Each structure stands twice: as structure tokens, then as C-alpha cells.
Amino acid sequence: MGMVERSSFFRIQDSYCVDSINDFWNEKRAKLITQLHPKGPVVILGDARMDSPGFCAQYCTYTAMDNDSKNIICMINIDKRETQRNSVIMEKEGFKFAQMLIRRYQPSSAKGTSKIAESTTLDIWHGSKNLGKKVLTAGQQMGCSILQMWNKDICNHFWYCCKTADHYEDFFDMWTGLLHHVTGEHSWALGACKHGPLLESREKEWIQQGSVAHQRLTDIILGARWLKNVHKYLRFRSTADLESFNNHILMYASKRFSFSPTVYAARTLLAGLDYNHQIHRPAKRKEDGSIQYGKLYNKRSRAWRLHTLKVEKNYSYIPDLQSTILRRRLSATKGMPRIRAKRPDDPRQHGVLSGAPAPTTQELLQKQVSRGLGELAYDNVD
């Protein structure tokens, strides 16, 4: 079967596909934003994804998701060259742009009459992860190995406190009660544990009160820095669905391949369109009407878990997207350009990614030789 040449493919992509995907995404997003207007206060989840790990990332995709519907309502792509080639601050810049874009969709009835109420919360999973690291580090010290046995229980108690506490004082009472529970004391002068009766035979040892391990745990539980920021977890919010979407982007923009800024942005939007279209699929059911489940084995926890299977995906939105691309081609006043020109907002206008201009081939030939072969240019200088 015949296929267009490589150069023709890229010219078609740049001339008709990229802008059509942007327009199609903006149209779908506007409908989602309109549906949020009558809801009143909206909880938005935000998270960033780098196209490669470490400090070598070139692109950052910041995504905003509605907490209730789990729909993607905003996607911002930041190029490293737009942040003075500093990949560390790309997520912060993406957050700022996403915040500005979301505010732009504020209902006209609210503009100028009242300020949008904003409060920032942190992901409960990351908070529990950081807590577990602290307990693990403390458990590696001499005389504190018993803390490693209690690590999972301490993290679970943190989840429970954040989920059930109505305010900080309520959280603090339940949280500090852990220092009594781990020693086997379940009722004290100012409170008591809320769990039921415990089994008499148990494999896990109690931590001796006043021991080195108990003192290290006290330092973690009552740490000033930890308690200062813990109020940001009390709304019990999680970005787990955003983490799933970040993994979904790999289907459209794999980290194994390099893309131009405009094409990378278009591919992330395709991932957003696909995710929003498939997120509300119903569960797959058996002939008797019961829900079908799948099994997954976690190598890290060495445990099996169940997940609900959903009906097969459908891509009914693709014909509409194809029609948008075709209409753009038919409405063009001239033929397809022979040269792939850069757009005015293309980050490549700021120069190469490294920041250092590339030398000529002749200059490199004079400086670069294979190891053990030939001589360097300065060796022949008198």
C-alpha cells in the first residue's frame, strides 16, 4: 500500500493536524467548563508530568482535573527553553498558566463581584509516602528496628486521621494517640483508642515506652515542620487518577521518541481527548449481571488485588476530529507549503536546547578524533 513520503507526512501534520487537534480540544474543553458553572465551588486536582526523568527533561505537561467528574479540563505544555532552560521550575510555571486559564472561564456573573475562594491541599498519598520514608530512616538506626514493623500501621493511621478528622484539633488528638497505642496503652487520661477489642495473641511486639525507638517515633509524630503542613492533608484529596492519566500519555507521546514542541503538545491533547471520552465507561458484566474483575499481582507488596474490568473502548469522536482536519485542508486558500516554517510561539525560536550554539562541522573535525587514531590539531602547533 502506498504511503506519503516522510517530508510530506510532517508537512501535512504541521499544516493541518496540529491546529485542528487544538481547536477540537478547545471545543470539547469549553463544553466541560460550561457544565461546571452551575455546580458552585469546584475542586480541581493538578499534577505535572515530565517527558524524561531527572534534570534532562525538555517538556512538562501540567494537567488539571475536576475532582468529581474526573474529566481533564486543562492541559498546559511547557518547554524547557521557556523557563531559561531550567527544568526544575517548569512545573511551577505550568501551574501558573493553568491557574490563569481556569480563571478565564469564571462565570461572568461572578467576575468583579467576589473573589474566587481558593485553598491549596496536598496529595494524601504523597504525604503518607513521605511519612513512611521518615519512619523507615528512623528504623535503620541502632535500637529502632522495631519501627520498621510498625511502618505500615503508622501510615494507615495517618490515612484514617486525615479521613475522619473534621479540623486540626481533632486530627491532633487522634494522631498523638498513636504514641500510646504502639506501647499497648489504649486508654489514657485525655483520651482513648477508637478501635475495637484486640486479639490476645499477636505477632507484632509493642514498643517500650521511653525507649530509643519510642523517642524517635515521638520526634516524627510531633515534628514541628510536619505538624505545620499537616493541615494541607485534612481535606483527604488524592491525585491517583491524575497519575493514571500521566501514564496514559505514554500511549501518545512515548518517552523513547523525540517530538517537536507543537507535535508533542498535540499528542498530549489527543491523550486528553481519549481519556475524557473513555473515563465514564460502565463496568463489564457477566451473563448473570455480576461485575467482572481482573487480578493483578504487586511485586513490591507481594500481594494480589482486584480491579474492575470496563467495557471495550470506543473512539466515536475520531470521525469528528478527522472531519475537522479535512475541513481545514479544504478551506485552505493555497497549497501545502514546501518548507516547514516555525510558528511565532515555537520555543525553538529561543535557540537550541543546550543553550550553546553548535559549531560547524569543520571545527568539530579539527577538535574531535577517535581515541588512539590521528593527532589533535594543537599537537602540530610549534
JOJOSUL-V945579 format. One record per pair of residues at least 24 apart in sequence whose ideal C-beta (glycine too) atoms are under 7 Angstrom apart, sorted by the first residue. I is the first residue (numbers start at 1). J is the second residue. D is the distance in Angstrom with one decimal. If there is no record, write none. Layout:
# JOJOSUL-V945579
i:I j:J d:D
i:I j:J d:D
This chain:
# JOJOSUL-V945579
i:10 j:340 d:6.2
i:11 j:336 d:5.6
i:11 j:337 d:6.5
i:11 j:340 d:5.9
i:12 j:336 d:6.8
i:13 j:263 d:6.6
i:14 j:262 d:6.9
i:14 j:340 d:5.5
i:15 j:336 d:5.6
i:15 j:337 d:6.3
i:16 j:325 d:5.4
i:16 j:328 d:5.0
i:16 j:329 d:5.1
i:17 j:266 d:6.9
i:17 j:325 d:5.8
i:18 j:262 d:5.1
i:18 j:263 d:6.6
i:18 j:266 d:4.7
i:19 j:328 d:6.7
i:20 j:324 d:4.6
i:20 j:325 d:4.3
i:20 j:328 d:5.2
i:21 j:266 d:4.6
i:21 j:269 d:5.4
i:21 j:270 d:6.3
i:22 j:266 d:6.9
i:22 j:269 d:6.7
i:23 j:324 d:6.4
i:24 j:321 d:5.2
i:24 j:324 d:5.2
i:25 j:269 d:4.4
i:25 j:272 d:6.6
i:25 j:273 d:6.2
i:28 j:273 d:6.5
i:28 j:276 d:6.9
i:29 j:73 d:6.2
i:32 j:71 d:5.3
i:32 j:73 d:5.4
i:33 j:73 d:6.2
i:33 j:105 d:4.4
i:36 j:66 d:6.5
i:37 j:107 d:5.0
i:41 j:117 d:6.9
i:42 j:66 d:6.4
i:43 j:67 d:3.8
i:43 j:68 d:7.0
i:44 j:102 d:6.7
i:45 j:237 d:6.9
i:45 j:239 d:5.1
i:45 j:242 d:5.5
i:46 j:95 d:6.2
i:46 j:98 d:6.4
i:47 j:239 d:4.8
i:47 j:242 d:4.1
i:47 j:243 d:6.9
i:47 j:246 d:6.7
i:48 j:91 d:3.9
i:48 j:94 d:5.6
i:49 j:246 d:4.1
i:49 j:249 d:6.3
i:51 j:255 d:6.0
i:52 j:255 d:5.6
i:55 j:87 d:5.5
i:57 j:87 d:4.5
i:58 j:353 d:6.2
i:59 j:264 d:5.5
i:60 j:90 d:3.6
i:60 j:91 d:5.8
i:60 j:94 d:5.5
i:61 j:249 d:6.7
i:61 j:268 d:5.1
i:62 j:91 d:6.5
i:62 j:94 d:2.9
i:62 j:95 d:5.9
i:62 j:98 d:5.3
i:63 j:242 d:6.0
i:63 j:245 d:6.3
i:64 j:98 d:5.0
i:64 j:102 d:6.4
i:65 j:241 d:6.4
i:65 j:242 d:5.5
i:67 j:237 d:6.9
i:70 j:241 d:5.3
i:70 j:279 d:5.5
i:71 j:276 d:5.2
i:71 j:279 d:6.8
i:72 j:245 d:6.7
i:72 j:272 d:4.6
i:72 j:275 d:5.9
i:72 j:276 d:5.5
i:74 j:98 d:5.0
i:74 j:101 d:5.5
i:74 j:102 d:5.8
i:75 j:268 d:5.9
i:75 j:269 d:6.3
i:75 j:272 d:5.3
i:77 j:264 d:6.6
i:77 j:265 d:4.3
i:77 j:268 d:6.1
i:79 j:261 d:5.2
i:79 j:347 d:3.6
i:80 j:353 d:6.4
i:81 j:347 d:4.4
i:81 j:350 d:4.2
i:81 j:353 d:6.5
i:82 j:347 d:5.5
i:85 j:355 d:5.3
i:120 j:232 d:6.7
i:121 j:232 d:5.3
i:121 j:235 d:4.5
i:121 j:237 d:5.0
i:122 j:232 d:4.3
i:122 j:233 d:5.6
i:123 j:237 d:6.7
i:123 j:238 d:5.7
i:123 j:239 d:4.7
i:124 j:159 d:6.6
i:124 j:162 d:5.8
i:124 j:233 d:5.4
i:124 j:236 d:5.7
i:124 j:237 d:6.5
i:124 j:238 d:5.3
i:125 j:238 d:5.4
i:125 j:240 d:6.4
i:127 j:233 d:4.7
i:128 j:155 d:4.7
i:128 j:158 d:5.6
i:128 j:159 d:6.1
i:131 j:155 d:5.8
i:131 j:158 d:5.6
i:134 j:220 d:5.1
i:135 j:220 d:6.4
i:138 j:216 d:4.3
i:138 j:220 d:6.4
i:141 j:216 d:6.7
i:143 j:212 d:4.2
i:143 j:213 d:6.2
i:144 j:212 d:5.9
i:144 j:213 d:4.3
i:144 j:216 d:5.3
i:146 j:205 d:6.2
i:146 j:207 d:5.8
i:146 j:213 d:5.1
i:147 j:213 d:5.4
i:147 j:216 d:6.7
i:147 j:217 d:6.2
i:149 j:204 d:5.7
i:150 j:182 d:6.0
i:150 j:207 d:7.0
i:154 j:178 d:6.7
i:162 j:233 d:4.9
i:162 j:234 d:5.7
i:162 j:236 d:5.0
i:163 j:236 d:4.9
i:165 j:234 d:5.9
i:168 j:231 d:5.3
i:168 j:234 d:6.8
i:171 j:234 d:6.0
i:175 j:221 d:6.6
i:176 j:221 d:6.5
i:178 j:221 d:6.2
i:179 j:217 d:6.8
i:179 j:218 d:5.9
i:179 j:221 d:5.9
i:182 j:206 d:6.7
i:182 j:207 d:4.6
i:182 j:217 d:6.8
i:183 j:207 d:5.6
i:183 j:208 d:7.0
i:183 j:209 d:4.4
i:183 j:214 d:6.8
i:245 j:275 d:5.4
i:248 j:275 d:5.6
i:261 j:346 d:6.1
i:261 j:347 d:5.0
i:261 j:348 d:6.7
i:262 j:343 d:6.5
i:262 j:346 d:6.7
i:273 j:317 d:6.5
i:277 j:317 d:5.4
i:278 j:313 d:5.3
i:281 j:310 d:4.4
i:281 j:311 d:5.3
i:282 j:310 d:6.9
i:282 j:311 d:5.9
i:283 j:308 d:5.1
i:283 j:309 d:6.8
i:283 j:310 d:5.9
i:284 j:309 d:4.3
i:284 j:310 d:5.9
i:284 j:311 d:5.2
